Amino acid sequence: MHLFALGVNHTTAPLAIRENVAFHQESLGQALRELTAQHTVKEAAILSTCNRTELYCHTEEPEAALQWLASYHQLDPLAIQPYTYSLPQEAAVKHAFRVASGLDSMVLGEAQILGQMKQAVKIAEHAGTLGTLLHQLFQRTFSVAKEVRTTTDIGASSVSMAAASVKLAQRIFGDFKGLKVLFIGAGEMIELCAEHYAAQHPASITVANRTLERGEHLAERLGGHAIVLADLPEHLADFDIVVTSTASQLPIVGLGLVERAIKTRKHRPMFMVDLAVPRDIEPEVAELDDVFLYTVDDLAEVVKEGIGNRQQAAEEAEAIIDVRVNNFMHWLETREAVPTIRALRDHAERLRRHELEKAQKALAHGEDLQQVLEAMSQALTNKLLHGPSHALHNVSGDEREHLESLLRQLYQIRNT
């Protein structure tokens, strides 16, 4: 079995690269079926978040995954290859364990990635692209992540992306008194951010979403109100803080829209946080005066503050992961021996049936039962031991000594 992981993340690729290889959640199922339609890829799962896109595959030809990833996104493989990491077998297992445990995240110890990985596995299961190998890998992965969370303090004092953006806003505005906040989108990331911002008691909170019903559901919990995205152009100028995270494949807040909003605001500053990958806000907006635009990569520096408190826990987590990786690799090696074990049992079964048939014929001809059983047992013993005995007689020197030691181990023969 050949396990393989291919991906890009926040440490290997800038946002401009990551957004080009990101997958929309709604299209993941079809993408997985297309990937496994290639005979070289037997199983597959795709994890796509704002910080990473990773393919976990059971394949004999790892390079096929990179070719497919580039082709799917209509990119030149050579353009993305410098930013990718390719992890075979044990390295892939360790990487999966570290990702789920929050050790490979922009926010050390953050818990959101585990839920995202579970969702990716659920999608792969529904798409029918998860087999024995990947199923076992992810079940072990989730078990390890739980162990790390419950036996270490890896999640203690963790600064989330949402909390980091609040800190940045406070640096610009001081307190939130009198500020109007707009959230674009109503997904999980926005919900997390909204809780942090609501705790600062701004003057108002508004949720803009494609569907008004879902936006209203979140707005009610926050004591705010909702609008539809189509109304954003006429309302954007009203807000001091804009936080966006949607699943749109194209920017929904353009340069011209923000320019008009700033002009209407008479150049009062606007703080904008784009947590989406691909980005929701055109990058050129950052060049405007009076606009403070931050992406997920920009927030990384804020997140790093206070990381020392979790370093000891991270070391403890790494030790747990090393042990669990060894356990998984032992299981994998055992699985790889299954064809040989099956062939050995089939061979023994053929010999047994052959001798049994001979014994039954002898009994049918009236031969003595005791003699028939004795002959059958001797014949079966001779045939089962013929292969090892023949091999031992046809080697010499160190090879013979090694084979003899191996046979004693296999048959549990003590030295006398």
C-alpha positions, 0 to 999 in steps of 0.5 A, spaced: 500 500 500 502 506 498 500 512 502 501 519 499 500 526 501 500 532 497 499 539 498 500 547 499 499 551 506 501 557 509 508 555 510 510 553 503 505 558 499 503 565 499 495 567 499 496 568 491 498 561 490 493 558 495 487 561 493 488 558 486 488 551 488 483 551 493 476 547 492 469 549 493 466 545 498 460 544 494 464 541 488 469 537 492 465 530 491 465 531 484 473 533 484 474 526 488 470 522 483 474 525 477 481 524 481 479 517 483 477 515 476 484 515 474 486 508 475 493 510 478 489 513 484 485 508 488 483 512 494 483 520 495 480 525 500 481 533 499 482 538 505 481 545 503 481 551 508 484 558 508 491 555 510 492 549 506 489 544 500 492 537 501 490 531 497 491 524 501 491 518 496 492 511 496 496 511 489 502 507 486 504 514 482 504 520 486 506 524 481 499 523 478 496 527 484 500 533 482 498 533 475 491 532 476 491 538 481 494 542 476 489 540 471 483 541 475 485 548 476 487 549 469 494 551 472 501 549 469 504 544 474 511 547 474 508 553 476 505 550 483 510 545 484 515 549 488 510 551 493 508 543 494 510 538 499 510 531 497 509 526 503 510 518 502 508 513 507 510 514 514 511 522 513 504 522 510 501 519 516 505 524 521 503 530 517 495 528 518 496 527 525 500 533 526 495 537 522 489 534 526 492 536 532 493 543 531 501 543 530 501 545 523 496 550 523 497 558 523 495 558 530 498 553 534 493 548 537 487 551 534 481 546 534 477 548 528 482 544 523 479 538 526 472 539 524 474 541 517 478 535 517 472 531 519 468 534 514 473 533 508 473 525 510 465 525 510 465 528 503 470 523 501 465 517 504 459 520 501 463 520 494 465 513 495 473 515 494 475 512 501 477 505 502 480 501 507 487 505 507 484 512 508 479 510 512 484 507 517 488 513 517 483 518 518 480 514 524 487 513 527 488 521 526 482 523 529 483 518 535 490 521 536 488 529 535 483 527 541 489 524 545 493 530 544 487 535 546 486 531 552 493 530 555 496 536 553 495 544 554 496 545 546 489 549 546 491 553 552 492 560 551 490 559 543 489 566 540 484 565 534 484 568 527 478 572 530 481 574 536 487 576 532 483 581 528 479 584 534 486 586 537 488 589 530 482 593 530 483 595 537 490 598 535 486 602 530 480 605 533 482 604 541 475 601 543 469 599 539 464 604 542 460 607 536 463 603 531 459 599 526 461 592 524 459 588 518 460 581 517 459 578 510 457 571 510 454 567 515 459 560 515 463 557 521 468 562 520 464 568 521 460 565 527 467 565 530 469 572 529 462 575 530 462 572 537 469 576 539 466 582 536 460 582 539 463 581 546 466 588 544 459 591 544 460 595 538 454 600 536 451 595 531 452 589 528 450 587 521 450 581 517 450 581 509 449 574 506 446 571 499 440 568 503 437 573 507 434 567 512 441 565 514 443 572 515 438 573 519 439 567 523 446 569 525 444 576 526 438 575 531 443 571 536 448 577 535 443 582 537 444 585 530 440 585 523 441 582 516 441 585 509 442 581 502 449 581 499 446 585 493 444 591 497 452 591 499 454 597 495 449 602 498 450 600 505 458 599 505 460 606 507 456 605 513 461 601 516 467 602 520 469 594 520 468 589 515 469 582 516 468 577 510 469 570 509 464 567 504 465 561 499 465 565 493 470 563 487 471 571 485 472 577 489 465 580 491 468 587 494 471 590 488 476 596 488 471 601 485 466 599 491 471 601 496 473 607 493 466 610 493 465 608 500 471 611 502 469 618 499 462 617 502 465 616 509 469 623 507 476 619 508 474 616 515 478 610 516 475 603 514 478 596 517 477 590 513 479 583 514 478 578 509 478 571 511 476 567 505 481 563 500 480 565 495 479 572 497 473 576 497 476 583 497 480 585 491 488 586 493 488 592 490 484 595 496 490 595 500 493 600 497 487 605 498 488 611 503 484 610 509 483 603 508 486 598 513 486 591 509 488 584 513 488 577 510 489 571 513 497 571 512 497 578 515 494 576 521 499 570 522 504 575 526 499 577 531 497 570 532 504 568 534 504 573 540 504 568 546 506 562 542 511 560 547 506 558 552 504 552 548 511 550 546 511 545 552 505 542 550 507 542 543 513 538 545 509 533 549 504 532 543 509 531 538 512 525 542 505 522 542 504 523 535 511 519 534 508 513 538 502 513 534 505 513 527 509 507 529 503 504 531 500 505 524 506 503 520 506 497 524 498 496 522 500 498 515 506 493 514 501 487 517 496 489 511 502 489 506 503 482 508 496 479 508 497 477 500 503 473 502 499 470 508 493 468 504 497 465 499 500 461 504 494 459 507 491 457 500 497 453 499 496 449 506 489 448 504 490 445 497 495 440 501 490 438 506 484 437 501 489 433 497 491 428 503 484 428 505 481 426 499 486 420 499 484 418 506 477 418 504 478 414 498 482 409 502 477 408 507 472 407 502 476 401 500 476 398 507 483 400 509 484 400 516 482 407 519 488 407 524 493 406 518 489 411 514 490 417 519 497 415 520 499 415 513 495 422 512 498 425 517 505 423 515 504 425 508 501 432 510 507 433 515 512 432 509 509 436 504 508 442 509 515 441 511 518 440 504 519 447 502 523 450 508 527 443 508 529 444 501 531 451 502 535 450 508 539 444 504 540 449 498 544 454 502 550 455 505 554 460 510 551 466 512 545 465 508 544 458 511 545 461 518 540 467 517 535 462 514 536 457 520 535 462 525 528 465 521 525 458 521 527 457 528 523 464 529 517 462 525 516 455 528 518 457 535 523 452 535 528 453 541 535 452 541 537 446 544 
